[in-house]
Amino acid sequence: MVAALKLTTMPPNTRILQDDSASALLEQLRDRSLRSSQVRNLVGQITQILAKSVITPPSPNEQIAIIVILRSGMAMMEPFVSQLPSDTDNVIYHLGLFREKETLQPVEYYNKLPRKSPRIKHGYVLDPLIATGGTATASIQILKDWGLEKITFVSLLASNSGLDAVAGTWSEGVEFIVGAVDQGLDSKGFIQPGLGDIGDRLFGTTN
């Protein structure tokens, strides 16, 4: 059964997944003692549930772009693509963005976007977390300038303030789909209670 998506008091272009299975998996993912393999498995399962809820059939002759935000978005790529209709013409691109530790501002370090095909109008952006919203805002601006007409931004978890901040970046062109929303951010810009540094947890680089 496809999970229902319900509007909340969030901005109108934001939808929060309403699915008991996804909520249970997210609660498991909050356990900081999990091994990296377990973190990747849970992220994959949640991504598949999100994908089933947001993927829409493309128009005839349309090519769909999947934009992976490095590095943590990589764990969402295969689970998301696996839910596309088998005949979907899709391409996968990568954007490298990280948050500078002192200023919390996004820094772009990798961009392999080619010249955009006129067949590409819609892109799905995969990034597990929206914390301050800075990285999401930067990626949306890059993709808008590249020429996308519509963006579906898919995340497992967002902070209330981050989601509110990024929702107005291009409100007519972007829809945000998130698994859940936490209320707080700490002084380092991490979501509270959150999932910790999801990139480190996914790839085993936690100190």
C-alpha positions in Angstrom: 0.0 0.0 0.0 1.4 3.4 -1.0 1.9 5.7 1.9 -0.4 8.7 2.1 1.1 12.2 2.1 -0.7 14.8 4.2 -0.2 18.6 4.3 0.8 19.9 7.7 1.1 23.4 9.0 4.4 23.6 7.1 4.7 25.7 3.9 2.3 24.6 1.2 5.0 23.1 -1.0 6.1 20.8 1.8 4.6 17.4 2.6 5.4 15.1 5.5 5.1 11.4 4.9 2.4 9.7 7.0 3.5 6.0 7.2 3.7 3.9 10.2 6.4 1.6 8.7 8.6 4.5 7.8 8.2 6.1 11.2 9.2 2.9 12.9 12.3 2.6 10.7 13.2 6.2 11.4 13.0 5.5 15.2 15.4 2.6 14.7 17.8 4.9 12.7 18.0 7.3 15.6 20.0 4.7 17.6 23.6 6.0 17.4 25.0 2.5 18.3 24.0 1.0 14.9 26.8 -0.3 12.6 27.2 1.5 9.3 25.7 -1.5 7.4 22.6 -1.2 9.6 22.4 2.5 9.0 22.6 2.0 5.2 20.0 -0.7 5.3 17.5 1.5 7.2 18.2 4.5 5.0 17.5 2.3 2.0 14.2 1.0 3.4 12.9 4.5 4.3 14.0 5.8 0.8 12.0 3.1 -0.9 8.9 4.1 1.0 9.4 7.7 0.2 10.0 6.9 -3.5 6.8 4.9 -3.8 4.9 7.9 -2.5 6.4 10.6 -4.7 7.4 9.1 -8.0 5.0 10.2 -10.8 5.0 8.7 -14.3 7.0 10.9 -16.7 5.4 12.3 -19.9 6.1 10.5 -23.2 9.7 11.1 -24.3 10.6 12.8 -21.0 13.9 12.0 -19.3 14.0 12.1 -15.5 17.0 13.4 -13.7 18.1 11.9 -10.3 20.4 14.4 -8.5 22.4 12.9 -5.7 23.8 15.2 -3.1 27.2 13.9 -2.1 28.1 12.1 -0.1 25.2 11.0 2.1 22.7 11.0 -0.8 24.5 8.1 -2.3 22.9 5.7 0.2 19.5 6.8 -1.2 20.3 6.4 -4.9 19.8 2.7 -5.6 16.8 2.3 -3.3 15.1 5.3 -5.0 15.9 4.3 -8.6 14.7 0.7 -7.9 11.2 2.2 -7.5 11.0 3.9 -10.8 8.9 2.2 -13.5 11.1 -0.2 -15.4 10.7 1.8 -18.7 11.6 5.1 -17.2 14.4 6.9 -19.0 16.5 8.3 -16.2 19.9 9.8 -15.7 21.8 10.2 -12.5 23.9 13.3 -11.7 25.9 14.3 -8.6 26.4 17.5 -6.7 29.0 17.8 -4.0 28.1 20.2 -1.3 29.3 20.4 2.3 28.6 22.7 5.2 31.5 24.7 6.5 31.9 23.9 10.2 32.4 27.5 11.4 30.0 29.5 9.2 27.6 26.6 8.5 27.4 28.0 4.9 27.3 25.5 2.0 30.5 25.0 -0.1 30.2 23.5 -3.6 33.1 21.1 -4.4 31.8 19.0 -7.2 29.4 19.6 -10.0 29.3 17.2 -13.0 26.0 18.5 -14.5 26.3 18.3 -18.3 24.5 20.5 -20.7 20.8 19.9 -19.9 18.8 18.0 -22.4 15.5 19.6 -23.4 13.9 16.3 -22.5 14.7 16.8 -18.8 12.2 18.9 -17.1 11.8 17.2 -13.7 14.5 16.3 -11.2 14.4 14.3 -7.9 17.0 15.5 -5.4 18.2 13.0 -2.8 19.6 14.2 0.4 18.9 12.5 3.7 18.7 15.6 6.0 17.6 19.2 5.8 19.2 20.8 8.8 19.8 24.6 8.4 18.6 24.5 4.9 21.7 26.0 3.4 22.8 23.0 1.4 19.3 22.4 0.1 18.9 26.0 -0.9 22.3 26.0 -2.8 21.4 22.8 -4.7 18.0 24.1 -5.7 19.6 27.4 -7.0 22.1 25.4 -9.0 19.5 23.2 -10.5 17.1 26.1 -11.3 20.0 27.9 -13.1 20.7 24.7 -14.9 17.2 24.8 -16.3 15.0 22.4 -14.4 11.3 23.3 -14.5 10.3 21.2 -11.4 12.2 19.7 -8.5 11.1 17.1 -6.0 13.4 17.3 -3.0 13.4 14.0 -1.0 14.8 13.8 2.5 14.4 11.4 5.5 14.4 14.1 8.1 14.3 17.9 8.4 14.4 20.5 11.1 11.4 22.7 11.4 13.5 25.9 10.9 15.5 24.5 8.0 12.5 23.3 6.1 10.7 26.6 6.6 13.8 28.5 5.4 14.3 26.5 2.2 10.7 26.2 1.2 10.6 29.7 -0.1 13.7 29.4 -2.2 11.7 28.6 -5.3 8.2 27.8 -4.0 6.5 27.5 -7.4 9.1 25.0 -8.7 10.0 22.8 -5.7 8.1 20.3 -3.6 9.7 18.9 -0.5 8.9 15.4 0.7 10.3 14.5 4.1 9.9 11.5 6.3 9.6 13.5 9.6 10.4 16.8 11.1 12.3 17.5 14.3 12.0 20.9 16.0 15.5 21.8 17.0 19.0 22.6 15.8 22.1 22.6 18.1 25.0 25.2 17.9 26.7 23.1 15.3 23.7 23.1 13.0 22.7 19.4 13.7 19.1 18.5 13.9 17.8 17.7 17.4 17.1 15.0 18.4 18.0 14.1 14.8 20.2 11.4 13.4 23.7 12.7 14.1 26.1 13.2 11.2 24.4 10.9 8.8 27.4 10.9 6.3 29.8 9.7 9.0 27.3 7.1 10.2 26.6 5.8 6.7 30.2 5.3 5.8 31.9 4.5 9.1 33.9 7.7 9.4 32.6 8.7 12.9 35.5 9.5 15.2 
